[in-house]
């Protein structure tokens, strides 16, 4: 997962990393923060994606 408008690390770096990992899927989050906060709408997407990943 990577914030679309991350101010510290551009999305392209997340895309490059995901391309190097077999079967990886990049989830671009609607945020400009490097670290999400619970007050952002992207927080729920982040949590849902983590739960889905852990559930396998």
Secondary structure, 3 states (H helix, E strand, C coil): CEECCCCCCCHHHHHHHHHHCCCCCCCEECCCCCCCCCCCHHHHHHHHHHHHHHHC
